Amino acid sequence: MASRAKQARWDAVRALNYHRAAAAVNLATQRTRNIGIILYPAHSDVTNPFYSFVIQGIIREAMDRDYNLLFSYVEPGYRDSQDLPKVIREANVAGVIFVGHINPGMLYDIRASGVAVVAIDHYPRIRKVASIQIDNRTGESSPPNT
């Protein structure tokens, strides 16, 4: 009997094309399926052919794992946590990916808020940041360091 009722519920869900509201799920679980991508417009990360392939890879991986990507442009003149992107200030991301340029102050403030950070081919170099670096001489990526 219970399985018949359960099957009827699933049939109704499919017939109505019902999908859970992500905001409600995030509120109930205290987790989000959002990842922030931080870019600096002054550094042309999006138009750089190398970084555009990196971003395409991030998009594919996020889709395969059912994550949402929230892109944020930030200005290089970071002062304090009030300058953090809105998605971070509002605790709307599980993690952040820096592509290319990274502001050390922003990085430290993001990590202090409890958000995971990964940097891809970032500069300036910052120790103890989970990162993937490209060796321009050999064309190989180095393993993530922490």
GITA-V637931 format. One record per residue. SS is DSSP state (A for helix, B for strand, O for the rest). PSI is psi in radians with two decimals (* if undefined). OMEGA is omega as a letter, one per 30 degrees, with the letter a starting at -180 (NA if undefined). Layout:
SS;PSI;OMEGA
SS;PSI;OMEGA
//
This chain:
O;-0.79;a
A;-0.68;a
A;-0.54;l
A;-0.72;l
A;-0.72;l
A;-0.75;l
A;-0.68;l
A;-0.70;l
A;-0.80;l
A;-0.65;l
A;-0.71;l
A;-0.71;l
A;-0.83;l
A;-0.75;a
A;-0.62;a
O;-0.06;a
O;0.77;a
O;2.43;l
O;2.46;l
O;2.53;l
O;2.11;a
A;-0.68;a
A;-0.71;l
A;-0.73;l
A;-0.78;l
A;-0.71;l
A;-0.77;a
A;-0.67;a
A;-0.17;a
O;0.47;l
O;2.71;l
O;2.68;l
O;0.58;a
B;2.46;l
B;2.29;l
B;2.41;l
B;2.11;a
B;2.18;a
B;2.65;l
O;2.00;a
A;-0.53;a
A;-0.35;a
A;0.09;l
O;0.66;a
O;-0.62;a
O;-0.63;a
O;-0.21;l
O;2.16;a
A;-0.67;l
A;-0.90;a
A;-0.50;l
A;-0.62;l
A;-0.66;l
A;-0.80;a
A;-0.67;l
A;-0.72;l
A;-0.71;l
A;-0.77;a
A;-0.81;a
A;-0.80;a
A;-0.70;l
A;-0.75;l
A;-0.75;a
A;-0.49;a
O;0.17;l
O;0.73;l
O;2.69;l
B;2.55;l
B;2.35;l
B;1.97;a
B;2.38;l
B;2.21;l
B;2.37;l
O;2.62;l
O;2.62;a
O;-0.30;a
O;1.00;a
O;2.28;a
O;-0.93;a
O;-3.04;a
A;-0.31;l
A;-0.36;l
A;0.02;l
O;2.58;l
O;2.59;a
A;-0.68;a
A;-0.46;l
A;-0.78;l
A;-0.60;a
O;0.17;l
O;0.82;a
O;0.20;l
O;2.56;l
O;-0.45;a
B;2.94;a
B;2.44;l
B;2.15;l
B;2.31;l
B;2.03;l
B;-2.08;a
B;2.54;l
O;2.38;l
O;2.05;a
A;-0.71;l
A;-0.75;l
A;-0.75;l
A;-0.85;a
A;-0.68;l
A;-0.65;l
A;-0.82;l
A;-0.64;l
A;-0.45;l
O;-0.04;l
O;0.15;a
O;2.32;l
B;2.53;a
B;2.38;l
B;2.41;l
B;2.38;l
B;2.07;l
B;0.86;a
B;2.75;l
B;2.54;f
O;2.78;l
O;2.35;l
O;2.19;a
O;2.69;l
O;0.66;l
O;2.25;l
O;2.06;a
B;2.79;l
B;2.12;a
O;2.51;l
B;2.27;l
B;1.87;a
O;-0.35;l
O;-0.74;a
O;-0.30;a
O;0.28;a
B;2.68;l
B;2.59;l
O;2.71;l
O;2.66;l
O;2.40;l
B;2.70;a
O;*;NA
//
